[in-house]
Structures are given as structure tokens and as C-alpha cells.
């Protein structure tokens, strides 16, 4: 699978979207008339954590593919 520079740049920008997700959560937490329970807050934060982790793993894999990095090659 040959990845382009555009694919790599797109994955980098997707990682930054976690900041937008966190701002949306903060606004919702502050502005909603109905208060969020501790479970709601914890579940939202945990969900954002997993989404960010998946985005970063995708970015790392695209980086490896773009620069043709072989994880199994032993360094000299």
C-alpha cells in the first residue's frame, strides 16, 4: 500500500481534531441545561482518549508506510 504525502498530512490534521472534540465537550459540559453525571463525563473523556489513541496509531502507521520504515529490520 503506497501512501502519499497528502495521506500523511491528512492523518496529522485528524489528530488535531481531538482539540476540537475536547472544546465541544467543554462547551457542552458548561452550557447544557441538563447536568452531566460523573459517569457521563468519565465516559466522554474515556471515549475521546480512545479516539485520539486510534488517530495517533493511524498516523504512526502512515508515517511508517510513507517513509518505508521496516519495524523488523535490525539497526546497525
Secondary structure as a PSIPRED ss2 file (coil, helix, strand):
# PSIPRED VFORMAT (PSIPRED V4.0)

   1 X C   1.000  0.000  0.000
   2 X C   1.000  0.000  0.000
   3 X C   1.000  0.000  0.000
   4 X C   1.000  0.000  0.000
   5 X H   0.000  1.000  0.000
   6 X H   0.000  1.000  0.000
   7 X H   0.000  1.000  0.000
   8 X H   0.000  1.000  0.000
   9 X H   0.000  1.000  0.000
  10 X H   0.000  1.000  0.000
  11 X H   0.000  1.000  0.000
  12 X H   0.000  1.000  0.000
  13 X H   0.000  1.000  0.000
  14 X H   0.000  1.000  0.000
  15 X H   0.000  1.000  0.000
  16 X H   0.000  1.000  0.000
  17 X H   0.000  1.000  0.000
  18 X H   0.000  1.000  0.000
  19 X H   0.000  1.000  0.000
  20 X H   0.000  1.000  0.000
  21 X H   0.000  1.000  0.000
  22 X H   0.000  1.000  0.000
  23 X H   0.000  1.000  0.000
  24 X H   0.000  1.000  0.000
  25 X H   0.000  1.000  0.000
  26 X H   0.000  1.000  0.000
  27 X H   0.000  1.000  0.000
  28 X H   0.000  1.000  0.000
  29 X H   0.000  1.000  0.000
  30 X H   0.000  1.000  0.000
  31 X H   0.000  1.000  0.000
  32 X C   1.000  0.000  0.000
  33 X C   1.000  0.000  0.000
  34 X C   1.000  0.000  0.000
  35 X C   1.000  0.000  0.000
  36 X C   1.000  0.000  0.000
  37 X C   1.000  0.000  0.000
  38 X H   0.000  1.000  0.000
  39 X H   0.000  1.000  0.000
  40 X H   0.000  1.000  0.000
  41 X H   0.000  1.000  0.000
  42 X H   0.000  1.000  0.000
  43 X H   0.000  1.000  0.000
  44 X H   0.000  1.000  0.000
  45 X H   0.000  1.000  0.000
  46 X H   0.000  1.000  0.000
  47 X H   0.000  1.000  0.000
  48 X H   0.000  1.000  0.000
  49 X H   0.000  1.000  0.000
  50 X H   0.000  1.000  0.000
  51 X H   0.000  1.000  0.000
  52 X H   0.000  1.000  0.000
  53 X H   0.000  1.000  0.000
  54 X H   0.000  1.000  0.000
  55 X H   0.000  1.000  0.000
  56 X H   0.000  1.000  0.000
  57 X H   0.000  1.000  0.000
  58 X H   0.000  1.000  0.000
  59 X H   0.000  1.000  0.000
  60 X H   0.000  1.000  0.000
  61 X H   0.000  1.000  0.000
  62 X H   0.000  1.000  0.000
  63 X H   0.000  1.000  0.000
  64 X H   0.000  1.000  0.000
  65 X H   0.000  1.000  0.000
  66 X H   0.000  1.000  0.000
  67 X C   1.000  0.000  0.000
  68 X C   1.000  0.000  0.000
  69 X C   1.000  0.000  0.000
  70 X C   1.000  0.000  0.000
  71 X C   1.000  0.000  0.000
  72 X C   1.000  0.000  0.000
  73 X C   1.000  0.000  0.000
  74 X C   1.000  0.000  0.000
  75 X C   1.000  0.000  0.000
  76 X C   1.000  0.000  0.000
